[in-house]
């Protein structure tokens, strides 16, 4: 972590505040959050329901505007951007893994993974090649032509991970990515996400209500009632028990030319 301290943070939040108006009431979902996260870190944001953790993730991902404060990510001030600029920023810099998978039911795994590249204007041959490599990396080489209904929950989440990482984002946001999975599959998925992100030096921000996840992270950020009550660096993250190692193949890296 000494190396991290010498680098510029990839995420800097200053006095981040979010207030929702519900009828005549005002709810402070975030109340003056200050936070720095460094490139390549696995940061685990934990807290009980209503603590503000999902709001914090949405703020960092540019999905919601803050009521007050600043959000600097990958050198850009998100709170100053228009919606069109935010859409472009997300396409170029971030990936998302969701609890509910959010796959297109009528499309194959290959098509689901290739879709973000289509939005970026990548040609069909290149995006298909990159999607194949990414699905192979997450252990789904034999499931590329399967649709979501033909796969287990764990396999669907692997497709979600491949889709999130195929654009080679600087930051991966994972919102309760193991929430709909059983214990053993959860550990496999968590190991897969962490291993690939470490391999690519991708910053991983994971929101969870499960305090056990904290032991596997490089940084633990605990929220309570919109406040950061803990922000600690884990010098020796625990190894994730069980699971299946993702294939670590140099061909996963984008070396395609159109």
C-alpha positions, -999 to +999 in steps of 0.1 A: +000+000+000+030+023+002+031+022-036-006+033-037+002+062-014+028+075-039+003+074-068-026+097-077-060+083-066-082+072-094-113+082-073-114+113-051-146+123-033-148+155-013-177+165+009-200+143-011-236+148-001-269+135-015-303+146-002-336+131-014-368+150-009-397+127+000-429+147+005-420+173+031-391+153+044-355+155+035-334+123+036-296+126+037-284+094+020-248+107+020-236+133+044-202+148+036-183+118+024-145+122+018-128+092+001-098+083-020-093+050-039-062+041-058-056+024-091-058-014-089-073-015-054-101-038-045-123-016-023-152-031-004-180-008+006-200-024+034-230-013+055-265-024+064-295-016+043-301+022+042-265+030+051-259+048+018-237+023+001-257+019-031-261+057-033-224+061-030-218+036-058-243+054-080-225+087-073-191+073-083-205+057-114-221+089-125-256+075-124-268+102-100-258+138-094-247+149-059-266+175-040-232+189-029-195+180-032-172+168-059-165+135-076-132+132-095-127+099-113-099+091-138-090+128-139-126+140-147-150+160-126-183+140-129-205+165-112-197+190-140-206+167-168-238+167-189-258+134-193-243+129-227-208+134-214-215+110-185-227+083-209-195+086-229-174+086-198-190+054-186-185+037-219-148+046-219-139+041-182-162+019-162-178-015-162-208-028-141-216-062-125-251-064-111-268-086-085-296-096-109-272-102-138-291-079-162-285-101-193-305-099-224-326-131-223-330-135-261-293-132-268-265-157-264-237-153-239-214-142-268-238-115-280-244-103-244-206-098-239-200-082-273-228-057-269-208-029-250-182-030-278-210-025-304-220+007-284-184+018-286-184+014-324-161-016-325-165-037-357-182-071-356-152-093-362-131-076-335-159-074-309-167-111-315-131-121-311-127-101-279-160-115-265-148-150-272-115-144-253-133-129-224-158-157-221-129-182-222-112-162-194-142-166-171-145-204-178-174-203-204-156-215-235-183-242-240-212-219-232-208-191-257-239-199-277-261-205-246-288-181-237-293-170-200-322-194-194-298-223-204-273-213-177-270-215-139-269-184-118-232-187-114-227-190-152-249-160-158-228-139-134-197-150-152-213-137-184-220-105-165-183-102-155-171-109-190-194-082-203-182-057-177-146-063-184-146-067-222-142-030-228-111-030-205-124-004-181-103+014-156-129+008-128-153-020-122-183-014-100-199-045-086-233-040-068-239-071-045-225-093-073-230-125-052-263-116-036-283-141-057-258-170-055-252-198-030-222-198-007-198-218-028-207-201-060-204-167-043-168-175-034-160-187-069-175-155-084-157-132-059-123-149-066-129-147-104-136-109-102-107-102-079-082-123-099-091-108-132-091-072-118-057-078-102-043-092-134-055-062-154-048-036-126-085-027-128-098-008-097-127-029-082-154-012-061-177-037-046-208-029-026-220-055-002-240-060+031-218-090+040-191-081+064-172-113+057-162-099+023-141-072+040-113-097+047-106-102+010-104-066+001-074-042-001-095-013+013-126-015+036-150+014+036-179+011+061-209+033+060-235+042+086-263+066+080-245+083+051-212+087+070-179+069+065-172+053+099-143+032+087-118+035+059-089+011+064-063-005+043-059-043+046-022-050+044-028-087+040-061-096+023-072-131+030-073-158+003-108-166-009-115-202+000-126-227-026-136-216-061-121-222-095-092-201-108-101-182-140-079-190-170-051-165-170-042-162-207-023-134-222-047-135-251-074-121-229-057-087-233-069-068-263-044-074-290-069-073-319-065-049-347-094-041-369 
